[in-house]
Amino acid sequence: MLAAVARTGDHVRRNRAVWDRWAAEYAGPGLLNWASAEPAWGIWQIPEARAGVLPADLAGRDSIELGCGTGYVSAWLARRGARPVGLDNSSAQLATARQLQDRFGLRFPLIHASAEQAPLADAAFDLAISEYGASIWCDPYAWIPEAARLLRPGGQLIFLVNSPLLMLAVPDEDDQPATERLLRPYFGMHRFEWPDDESVEFHLGHGEMIRLLRRSGLEVEDLLELQPEPDATTRYPYVTLEWARRWPCEEVWKARAVTRRCVRRAGGGAGAGW
Ligand SMILES: C[S@@+](CC[C@H](N)C(=O)[O-])C[C@H]1O[C@@H](n2cnc3c(N)ncnc32)[C@H](O)[C@@H]1O
């Protein structure tokens, strides 16, 4: 069983440095996503109409995007009537988000902070969302309780991540796609570091994720396992279309803040009761 204790490690600082360096590469894709009227999710750009990630009615909803990067998810939410706030750990990513806000004439607050310790009031949002943001770059034992703290009772947490299956099958080398062999253990899955860069990612198995969500006061509503269309393309080298058509490489969790709140901050521990 995974020792479910959030480490106040160096990952926030390391990921900030990495994302400040990578930000320039993400400006172009960010622009394309800002320009797109229809949301398209993940590395295969699966259209919202097929993926069904967003709630039907966003009008007047307060949303927080945790790890907003260039801010296009929040832009999509704003165009659907929500009142978004974007939060990110990288000043360079937020600089791109601000430029894109100016370019598209669509402004919403942007906060420079770690999603593991958001400088925001309790119960201030109806929706917390993350597409490959806090959802993979923050320690889940820290950011999920923090997201739960930010939600009003009845509010929703929606986040997109790599599937655990992909994380077992993807080689250490940066440019190599996932294999048909499991390369690392499922049990104990938590922190991932790669030989080619300084970044730190986090991924949990499904049972551990369900227990963490429930301990944080969130009831699981859905787990969407995304399958790309037969003609989909991606700019990322770590998974082929053939692989992703056979096994889910991305998934979307949906969970709702229950009325009776029992929010634990980092360090709740495996087996801590809800
Ligand atoms: C792949 S981007 C995802 C954001 C958005 N979907 C996009 O593509 O622009 C990952 C983002 O997570 C942010 N991030 C990493 N660690 C974070 C943390 N501790 N708190 C908030 N954001 C973080 C990075 O700075 C980066 O902007």
The ligand as a Gaussian input file, in Angstrom:
#p B3LYP/6-31G(d) Opt

LIG

0 1
 C        1.050000      21.329000     -19.727000
 S        0.785000      22.849000     -18.851000
 C       -0.958000      22.619000     -18.639000
 C       -1.723000      23.883000     -18.628000
 C       -2.646000      24.156000     -19.805000
 N       -3.598000      23.101000     -20.039000
 C       -1.780000      24.442000     -20.999000
 O       -1.425000      23.536000     -21.745000
 O       -1.417000      25.614000     -21.176000
 C        1.340000      22.478000     -17.179000
 C        1.299000      23.693000     -16.257000
 O        1.316000      23.253000     -14.898000
 C        2.005000      24.265000     -14.184000
 N        2.423000      23.799000     -12.866000
 C        3.448000      22.963000     -12.537000
 N        3.552000      22.840000     -11.201000
 C        2.558000      23.601000     -10.660000
 C        2.165000      23.921000      -9.336000
 N        2.812000      23.408000      -8.265000
 N        1.121000      24.746000      -9.163000
 C        0.475000      25.299000     -10.225000
 N        0.828000      25.062000     -11.499000
 C        1.846000      24.225000     -11.725000
 C        3.167000      24.597000     -15.085000
 O        3.780000      25.809000     -14.728000
 C        2.491000      24.601000     -16.441000
 O        2.084000      25.883000     -16.814000

